[in-house]
Amino acid sequence: MSFAVDDLLERNHPVILDGGIGTELQRLGAPMDHEAWCAVALETHPDLVRQVHRSYIEAGADIITVNTYATTRQALKSAGMEEQFTRWNIRAVQIARETLDDSASERDILIAGSVSTFGNFNRFSDAELEPYFQEQAEILAENGVDLVILETLSSRASTIVTALNALADFDLPVWVAISGVQDRNSGALYLGVEESPAHSDSVTTHEPFADAIQKIMAEGGSALLLMHSPVNVCTPGLEVMSENYSGVLGAYPNAGYWQRPDWAFVDQITPADYLKAAGDWIDAGAKIVGGCCGIGPAHISALSAELRDR
């Protein structure tokens, strides 16, 4: 019997996700497209994609994520690259699988497919997006991912519910990843995203966090994770998540904030401080920990080295 997601979750220690894919590719020099972001690296720099996967395997990740966050049909359509949709999604899984098979690791490592809302930017209705979600998930499943992480970033709850409905008959585990924003005055949490404190237009908020969680997780999903959020939002976010959802929880926030116009990270957290914060997330109920934008192999190595004994 092959190793599966349930086997990973049943272990005593936390499950370690990998870190950011796109930001790590960018750090290594892969060119980014304005609309399709890191998706183009599958065509232009596949060796760097392999290098990123390899670095997270060596860092101790239990799960590596294929480079499909930005290979959504809506993003590629906006970039004028829609004809690459099927080929790039297939290639992303192949590269991850080849890298894992070629690694010297003796650990059981799973491969997650990212199905995201990237490229929507309010250009597409939920009805338009639903078949896109289903199509991408089916391609990833047919080509060998072990689970799907639905990465929804700044999306409205209705869009996330649409995505879950699109994957309702899916045979693989679907983990739902949402983002949170904390009001600086009241401390209240909202579904949304804050890219940079220096730019008020970089803050997107929707409904109260608790209301959104109840609405979203009523539709399905086998785990709920907090992604692409500030590190300091994770502990209060997980507390709200645990109050409104009784399943598996996780967190994989950003390393810091973006600085325009180059979208470089500022106030980037160190691996040691990230490890300390992750301990608080676990105490707040997280079973799964990893990283999103700006979190690299050094952060994941720190988590893997210290958290397996918890």
DAJORA-V740634 format. One record per pair of residues at least 6 apart in sequence whose ideal C-beta (glycine too) atoms are under 8 Angstrom apart, sorted by the first residue. I is the first residue (numbers start at 1). J is the second residue. Records with the same first field share a line. If there is no record, write none. Layout:
I->J / J
This chain:
3->108 / 110
4->110 / 146
5->110 / 146 / 147 / 173 / 222
7->108
8->15 / 62 / 63 / 108 / 110
9->15 / 248 / 287
13->307 / 308 / 309 / 310
14->278 / 282 / 286 / 287 / 288 / 289 / 303 / 307 / 308 / 310
15->62 / 63 / 250 / 287 / 288 / 289
16->60 / 61 / 62 / 63 / 289 / 290 / 300 / 303 / 304 / 307
17->61 / 62 / 63 / 65 / 112 / 250 / 252 / 288 / 289 / 290 / 291 / 300
18->53 / 56 / 59 / 61 / 63 / 64 / 65 / 290 / 291 / 300
19->56 / 59 / 61 / 252 / 290 / 291 / 292 / 295 / 296 / 297 / 299 / 300
20->254 / 255 / 291 / 292 / 293 / 294 / 295 / 296
21->38 / 52 / 65 / 67 / 69
22->32 / 37 / 38 / 67 / 69 / 70 / 293
23->255 / 265 / 293 / 294 / 295 / 296
24->52 / 55 / 296 / 297
25->32 / 38 / 41 / 45 / 48 / 49 / 52 / 67
26->32 / 38
27->296
28->48 / 51 / 52
29->45 / 48
30->38 / 40 / 41 / 44 / 45 / 48 / 49
31->40 / 41 / 44 / 45
32->38 / 40
33->39 / 40 / 79 / 81
34->79
35->75 / 76 / 78 / 79 / 80 / 119
36->70 / 71 / 75 / 76 / 78 / 79 / 81 / 119
37->69 / 70 / 75 / 118
38->67 / 69 / 70
39->67 / 68 / 70 / 71 / 75 / 76 / 79 / 81 / 84 / 88
40->81
41->48 / 49 / 67
42->49 / 67 / 71 / 88 / 91 / 92 / 95
43->84 / 88
46->91 / 95
49->67 / 92 / 95
50->95 / 98 / 99
52->67
53->64 / 95 / 96 / 99 / 100
54->99 / 103
55->296 / 297
56->64 / 297 / 300
57->64 / 99 / 100 / 103 / 105 / 109
58->103 / 105 / 297
59->297 / 298 / 300 / 301 / 304
60->107 / 300 / 301 / 303 / 304 / 305 / 308
61->109 / 290 / 300 / 304
62->107 / 108 / 109 / 110
63->109 / 110 / 111 / 112 / 146 / 147 / 290
64->96 / 99 / 100 / 109 / 110 / 111 / 112
65->96 / 111 / 112 / 113 / 114 / 149
66->92 / 93 / 95 / 96 / 111 / 112 / 113 / 114 / 140 / 145
67->92 / 95 / 96 / 114
68->88 / 89 / 92 / 93 / 113 / 114 / 115 / 116 / 136 / 140
69->114 / 116 / 118 / 151
70->116 / 118 / 119
71->84 / 85 / 88 / 89 / 92 / 136
72->115 / 116 / 117 / 118 / 119 / 132 / 136
73->82 / 85 / 132 / 135 / 136
74->118 / 119 / 120 / 123 / 124 / 128 / 129 / 132
75->118 / 119
76->82 / 84 / 85 / 88 / 119
77->119
78->119 / 121 / 123
85->136
86->139
89->136 / 139 / 140 / 143
90->139 / 143
93->111 / 113 / 140 / 143 / 144 / 145
94->143
96->111
97->111 / 144
100->109 / 111
103->109
110->146 / 147
111->144 / 145 / 146
112->145 / 146 / 147 / 148 / 149 / 175
113->137 / 140 / 141 / 145 / 147 / 148 / 149
114->148 / 149 / 151
115->133 / 136 / 137 / 140 / 148 / 149 / 150 / 151 / 163 / 167
116->150 / 151 / 152 / 153
117->129 / 151 / 152 / 153 / 155 / 159 / 160 / 163
118->151 / 153
120->129 / 155 / 159
124->132
126->158 / 159 / 162
127->162
129->159 / 162 / 163
130->162 / 163 / 165 / 166
131->166
133->150 / 162 / 163 / 166 / 167
134->166 / 167
137->148 / 166 / 167 / 170
140->148
141->148 / 170 / 171 / 172
145->172
146->172 / 173
147->172 / 173 / 174 / 175
148->167 / 170 / 172 / 173 / 174 / 175
149->174 / 175 / 177 / 225
150->160 / 163 / 164 / 167 / 174 / 175 / 176 / 177 / 221
151->177 / 227 / 228
152->159 / 160 / 163 / 176 / 177 / 178 / 179
153->179 / 193 / 227 / 228
154->179 / 192 / 193 / 204
156->191 / 206
157->191 / 206 / 207 / 211 / 212 / 215 / 216
160->176 / 178 / 212 / 216
161->215 / 216 / 219
164->174 / 176 / 216 / 219 / 220 / 221
165->219
167->174 / 220
168->219 / 220
173->222 / 223
174->220 / 221 / 222
175->221 / 222 / 223 / 224 / 225 / 248 / 250 / 288
176->216 / 217 / 221 / 223 / 224 / 225
177->224 / 225 / 226 / 227 / 228 / 252
178->191 / 212 / 213 / 216 / 224 / 225 / 226 / 227
179->191 / 192 / 193 / 226 / 227 / 228 / 229
180->189 / 190 / 191 / 192 / 209 / 226 / 229 / 233 / 237
181->189 / 190 / 191 / 192 / 193 / 194 / 203 / 204 / 205 / 229 / 233
182->188 / 189 / 190 / 230 / 232 / 233 / 236 / 237
183->189 / 190
187->236
188->208 / 209
189->208 / 209 / 210 / 233 / 236 / 237 / 240
190->205 / 206 / 207 / 208 / 209 / 212
191->205 / 206 / 207 / 208 / 209 / 212
192->203 / 204 / 205 / 206
193->203 / 204 / 228 / 229
194->202 / 203 / 204 / 229 / 230 / 257
195->202 / 203 / 257 / 258
196->202 / 257 / 258 / 259 / 260
197->257
198->257 / 259 / 260
199->260
202->258
206->212
207->215
209->237 / 240
210->240 / 243 / 244
213->224 / 240 / 241 / 244 / 245
214->244 / 245
216->224
217->224 / 244 / 245 / 247
221->247
222->247 / 248
223->247 / 248 / 249 / 250 / 287 / 288
224->241 / 245 / 247 / 248 / 249 / 250
225->249 / 250 / 251 / 252 / 288
226->233 / 234 / 237 / 238 / 241 / 250 / 251 / 252 / 253
227->251 / 252 / 253 / 292
228->253 / 254 / 292 / 293
229->237 / 253 / 254 / 292
230->253 / 254 / 257
231->253 / 254 / 255 / 269 / 274 / 277
233->253
234->251 / 253 / 277 / 280 / 281 / 284 / 286
235->277 / 280 / 281 / 284
237->251
238->249 / 251 / 281 / 284 / 285 / 286
239->284 / 285
241->249 / 285
242->249 / 284 / 285
248->287 / 288
249->285 / 286 / 287 / 288
250->286 / 287 / 288 / 289 / 290
251->278 / 281 / 286 / 288 / 289 / 290
252->288 / 289 / 290 / 291 / 292 / 295
253->291 / 292 / 295
254->265 / 291 / 292 / 293 / 294 / 295
255->265 / 268 / 269 / 274 / 291 / 293 / 294 / 295 / 296 / 299
256->265 / 266 / 267 / 268 / 269 / 294
257->265 / 266 / 267
258->264 / 265 / 266
259->265 / 266
265->293 / 294
268->294
269->277 / 299
271->298 / 299 / 301 / 302
272->302
274->291 / 295 / 299 / 302 / 303
275->299 / 302 / 303 / 306 / 307
278->286 / 289 / 303 / 307
279->307 / 310
281->289
282->289 / 307 / 310
289->303 / 307
290->300 / 303
291->299 / 300
